Amino acid sequence: MKLYSKIISTLVLTATLSFANCGGGKGSGGSDLNGLVVSNFVNGLVRSAVTGNCAISLNLGTLYAGAIVSGAVNSTTNFTEASYVSASGSTLTAQGYQSYAVVPYNKKYDAFMNTTGVWTAALRNTALASSKVSTDLGALTGAVAAFCAANLATNLALAAPGAVTSGTLQAVANGAFATFSATEQAGINAAINASFNTATGGLVTTWESYVTSAIPNVGLANGSGASCASFANMIPTAASLNSVVNGVATNAGGITNIISAYAARTSWRSGIAILACSRIPRSNCSLPALATATRAADITSVSTTYNTIQGTPECAKPSQGTLQSILNQITVGLPREITVTNLNARNSFLNVADVGGSEGSTTSAATNKILADRQYPKIAALQNLSSSFVTAFPMNTGTTPYGVTTGSPSSITGQATTASTAATGPTSDIPWYGGSNINFTTVESCESIGLTGIGPTPLRPTEQAATTTLTAVQNGTLALSRRRLLTPVNEIVYSFSSNGTAASEYSLNRGVTYTSSTTDGLITVNAGSFQGMNDSVACNTSLRSKTAIPAQLGVGTKLPVLNTPRGDGDTTSLLTACVYGGTAGATGTRAVVAGIFATTLFNISECPAAAQPAASTFGEYGLSGFGAAGFPNGRD
């Protein structure tokens, strides 16, 4: 469970807790760069027309759709070099790349969405169908690995498989397989058969034989039935194994990948979502207000951030090279052929390796600040926190379901769906792309929908963490001065501003980071260096003094002077949140997800009934409505 908890927290909630402020630096559950903008826990303000609270619904099923698209983009078998060249419109040499292997993910993503020359819509859909099989097989493997992590926390050593018998594990594997439609099962078995039949002399041709025969023999002296030790030590013995499991390896990243696939598939199939409530001005409670609409807008913000830092002596004073380093930091992912202009004290900037620039990874946009053109609109801080949530872009509101391929899980017993064959998304006819994944609702206050004014990581950074302190947070007896209440409206205004963004990027560049413990909820600051902390505090102080607070907010027009490297020093929390959809009960999907979150984010729980008016359905399979038992139940 500890492994699963860590993965889910990173994959889902940390990202959710950092929705937007154009790269701002408020802490959220200990994350470095966050940004879900929130407003104030201040008397009377929540009832005004200017400020209020904003409920944001995030469809976690988007992780599954995003994983399928990402896998297809990265498939050199289905999206070949010739296909890329045709779709992108020029040769690799003309683009400045020596081989297809070094083409950045952003370039491949945009090309994949085109259909030009030899790259046709039919070929693209073939690539998506193949990626779906790989994603589903990863999810199946992850389901078993998650079971092992939950039940054998102390017995995952190779020689100590623990009390879980091979029969138990096989039952878990079969149960997971049964959640797939007949068409999906056939596709999975066909992939396994193609990869293993020749290599094993026909021993491994189906998912069941894969569990009983292939996995137990991986990394073991001899196989005696499936065991959790086998899953904990999945050592690919042949290229076919590595390809069919889609990246499972001996390191933690491999296990993380398959459990992430399982979590994404479960969230999509069962209709699980997160409702996050923030005290954001009501006029900003919308996708246009919280998202970056285009890559051009992101590039403009690069100039603004750079110029703000360059024009502030307290920020520009460090050693020579800092400004260039910051420019490289905020342009990762920018295509090399695009010029950034309107930069103070310099003519322009090209994001090339000669000056330390980077177009990002060839397989992911996880570290990119600038995304593929077709991935907008985006929520600015998400890509800094979770590689999986980057796959969720573009962000779209509404109730239009994702396009699904023929043979989708519409035939699963007991399920309801809004689409059984090919359907179109709101912006594209590409299956698994462009569906609804986020919605916004203005509310009087977070408390009015049954949520609390305390963040998921409840202690202020200066608190000494102890079990008794956390218990006091949970039962409401801990003094408010020691808790992380929701962020005041004046700090939200700063977080939104170019000044706040500049302070955040500057402190990151100077090595100042925030972390939180997974056991006590205490936020701490890692200064990077004494000088880095002092420089960041000076920069933040100067930028705070230049930020005017609108008088109509009724909280004064100046920010207080704080001895913090960015924002308010993480002394407040950006949101409160809950989980809805899926099934209820101790073993239900929603309860499991909420329980996993609760191990690291102490206040997360199932959504109360009062939150239903603020929670959104998406029209996507599994979350097109609420069940007979009522909210927070989904359709599953």
Buried (B, 14 or more C-beta within 10 A) or exposed (E): BEBBBBBBBBBBBBBBBBBBBBBBBBBBBBBBBBBBBBBBBBEEBBEBEBBBBBBBBBBBBBBBBBBBBBBBBBBEEBBBBEBBBBBBEEEBEEBEBEEBEEBBBBBBBBBBBBBEEEBBEEBBBBBBBBBBBBBBBBBBBBBBBBBBBBBBEEBBEEEEBBEBEBEBBBEBBEEBBEBBBEBBBEBBBEBBBEBBBEBBEEBBBBBBBBBBBBBBBBBBEEBEBBBBBBBBBBEBEEEBBBBBBBBBBBEEEBBBBBBBBBBBBBBBBBBBBBBBBBBBBBEBBBBEBBBBEEBEBBBBBBBBBBBBBBEBEBBBEBEEEBBBBBBBBBBBBBBBEBEBEEBEEEEEBBBBEEEEBBBBBBBBBBBBBBBBBBBBBBBBBBBBBBBBBBBBBBBBBBBBBBBBBEBBBBBBEEBBBBBBEEBBBBEBEBBBBBBBBBBBBBBEBBBBBBBBBBBBBBBBBEBEBEEEBBEBBEEEEBEEEBBBBBBBBBBBBBBBBBBBBBBBBBBBBBBBBBEBBBEBBBBBBEBBEEEBBEBBBBBBBBBBEEBEBBEEBBBEEEBEEBEBBBBBBBBBBBBBBBBBBBBBEEEBBBBBBBBBBBBBBBBBBBBBEEBBEBBBBBBBBBBBBBBEEEBBBBBB
